């Protein structure tokens, strides 16, 4: 069985918003019989997110990856995470040679951004990631049979190839509870002002549906892939 790690971006090391996507992916894979580690390295939010903090977080992540030698590593990327995840992926590839899959908003809309000369990324998951990542992990570290998996992009003969789109899940009510037990919940449950209108309370954000609940005018979240 492949050793799988889902890793939070170092750019979120001081955030108190739980990594919803990685928690949901972890729970889904484990319900399908796969063992998954969720690496979510945190630092104090009071000191800010400096380059020194990011370097320190990366070093801790790489130490964990080098120790376990994960065959498959999954990353989730917002546009603001792009450059730090490129750097992290390069270090993971060097440390463990893992098969690296990246998903999320930016890879879904612009998978071509992850394939360039010397890229560490082996595959992009486009759209909903549960079934796609399960099939990728089932294929093993070599990534055999990528052309048969819907909703992925990868390099072939120096050019990006994108498979047929994966349909949305028809019923998400049967999905397992996100893997809160894999997080440092003492960190996330420390009292803060970002839960309810600047009141100092303890709690975590939850999502009750798919997709972003916001409607920011500058965002491309209405683009159909």
C-alpha positions in Angstrom: 0.0 0.0 0.0 1.3 3.4 -0.9 2.4 5.8 1.9 0.5 9.0 1.3 1.0 12.5 2.8 -1.3 15.5 2.4 0.6 18.6 3.3 -0.6 22.1 4.2 1.1 25.0 2.4 3.7 26.8 4.6 1.9 29.9 3.6 -0.9 28.9 5.9 1.4 28.2 8.9 0.0 31.0 11.0 -3.7 30.6 9.9 -6.4 29.4 12.3 -8.6 28.2 9.4 -8.5 24.5 9.3 -7.3 22.9 6.0 -10.8 21.7 4.9 -9.7 20.2 1.6 -6.9 18.1 3.0 -9.1 16.9 5.9 -11.8 15.8 3.5 -9.4 14.1 1.2 -7.7 12.3 4.1 -11.1 11.0 5.5 -12.2 9.8 2.1 -9.0 7.9 1.4 -8.9 6.3 4.8 -12.5 5.2 4.3 -11.4 3.5 1.1 -8.7 1.6 3.0 -5.7 3.8 2.5 -3.3 5.1 5.3 -2.8 8.8 5.1 -0.7 11.3 7.1 -1.8 14.9 7.2 1.1 17.2 7.8 -0.1 20.6 9.0 2.8 22.5 10.6 1.8 25.5 12.6 3.4 28.5 14.1 2.2 31.3 16.4 -0.1 33.7 14.5 1.2 36.6 16.7 4.6 36.8 15.1 3.4 37.1 11.5 4.4 35.1 8.5 7.9 36.1 7.6 10.3 34.4 5.1 12.2 33.1 8.1 9.0 31.4 9.4 8.2 29.9 6.0 11.8 28.5 5.8 11.5 27.0 9.3 8.1 25.4 8.4 9.5 24.0 5.2 12.5 22.5 7.0 10.1 20.7 9.4 8.0 19.4 6.6 11.0 18.1 4.7 12.3 16.4 7.8 8.9 14.6 8.2 8.9 13.6 4.5 12.5 12.4 4.5 11.8 10.3 7.6 8.7 8.5 6.1 9.7 8.5 2.4 6.2 9.0 1.2 5.4 7.5 -2.2 2.6 10.0 -2.9 2.3 13.6 -1.7 -0.8 15.7 -2.2 -0.8 19.5 -2.1 -3.6 22.0 -2.3 -3.0 25.3 -4.0 -4.6 28.7 -4.0 -3.0 31.2 -6.3 -1.3 33.0 -3.4 0.3 29.6 -2.5 1.8 29.0 -6.0 5.4 30.1 -5.5 5.9 28.7 -2.1 4.4 25.3 -3.2 6.7 25.2 -6.2 9.6 25.5 -3.9 8.2 23.0 -1.4 7.5 20.5 -4.1 11.1 20.8 -5.4 12.4 20.1 -1.9 10.0 17.1 -1.5 11.1 15.6 -4.8 14.8 16.0 -3.9 14.3 14.6 -0.4 12.0 11.6 -1.1 11.4 11.4 -4.9 7.6 11.3 -4.1 4.9 11.3 -6.8 3.5 14.8 -6.3 -0.1 15.6 -7.0 -1.4 19.2 -6.7 -5.1 20.2 -6.7 -7.3 23.1 -5.7 -8.5 26.3 -7.3 -5.4 27.4 -9.1 -4.5 24.0 -10.6 -8.1 23.4 -11.6 -8.3 26.7 -13.6 -4.7 26.8 -14.9 -3.1 23.3 -14.8 -0.5 24.4 -17.3 1.2 26.6 -14.6 2.5 23.4 -13.0 4.2 21.9 -16.0 7.5 23.5 -17.0 11.1 22.6 -17.5 12.3 20.7 -14.4 8.8 20.7 -12.8 8.5 18.6 -9.6 4.8 18.1 -10.1 3.7 14.7 -11.6 0.0 15.3 -11.9 -2.7 17.9 -11.4 -6.1 17.0 -10.0 -8.8 19.1 -11.7 -12.0 19.7 -9.9 -13.2 17.6 -7.0 -10.3 15.6 -5.7 -11.6 12.6 -3.6 -12.2 10.0 -6.4 -9.3 11.4 -8.5 -6.7 11.2 -5.7 -8.0 7.7 -4.8 -7.5 6.5 -8.3 -4.1 8.2 -8.6 -3.0 6.6 -5.3 -4.3 3.2 -6.5 -2.2 3.5 -9.6 0.9 3.7 -7.4 4.0 5.8 -7.3 4.8 5.3 -10.9 1.5 7.0 -12.0 0.7 4.1 -14.3 -2.6 4.5 -16.2 -2.9 8.3 -15.9 -4.7 8.5 -19.2 -7.5 6.4 -17.9 -8.2 8.6 -14.9 -10.7 11.4 -15.4 -10.0 14.9 -14.2 -6.2 14.9 -14.3 -3.4 16.7 -16.2 0.2 15.5 -16.6 3.2 15.7 -18.9 3.6 13.3 -21.8 6.4 13.7 -24.3 7.1 17.2 -23.1 3.5 18.4 -23.5 0.6 18.7 -21.1 -2.1 16.2 -21.6 -5.5 16.6 -19.9 -8.0 13.8 -19.6 -11.8 14.0 -19.8 -13.5 16.0 -17.0 -14.6 14.2 -13.9 -18.3 14.7 -13.1 -19.3 16.3 -9.8 -20.3 13.9 -7.0 -24.1 13.5 -7.1 -24.5 13.0 -3.4 -22.0 14.5 -0.9 -24.1 13.6 2.2 -22.4 10.2 2.4 -18.9 11.6 2.6 -17.1 10.8 5.9 -16.5 13.4 8.6 -13.3 15.5 7.9 -10.2 14.3 9.7 -10.1 16.7 12.6 -8.3 14.2 14.7 -5.2 14.6 12.4 -4.8 18.3 13.4 -3.5 20.1 16.4 -6.9 21.2 17.6 -5.6 23.0 20.6 -4.0 25.4 18.1 -7.2 25.9 16.1 -9.4 26.2 19.2 -7.5 28.9 20.9 -9.7 31.9 21.4 -9.6 34.3 18.5 -11.5 37.2 16.9 -12.1 35.7 13.4 -15.0 33.4 14.1 -17.9 35.7 15.0 -17.7 39.4 14.1 -14.6 40.2 16.2 -15.9 38.5 19.3 -13.2 36.6 21.2 -14.4 33.0 21.1 -13.1 29.5 20.6 -14.3 27.6 17.5 -13.5 26.5 14.0 -14.9 27.3 10.6 -17.0 24.6 8.9 -18.3 24.2 5.4 -21.8 22.9 4.8 -21.5 22.6 1.0 -19.1 22.4 -1.9 -17.3 25.4 -3.3 -16.5 28.8 -1.9 -19.4 30.5 -0.1 -18.1 34.0 -1.0 -18.8 36.1 -4.1 -15.8 38.3 -4.4 -16.0 40.4 -7.5 -12.3 39.9 -8.3 -12.3 36.1 -8.1 -12.6 33.6 -10.9 -14.6 31.1 -8.9 -17.5 31.1 -11.4 -15.4 29.8 -14.2 -16.5 26.4 -15.4 -13.6 24.0 -16.0 
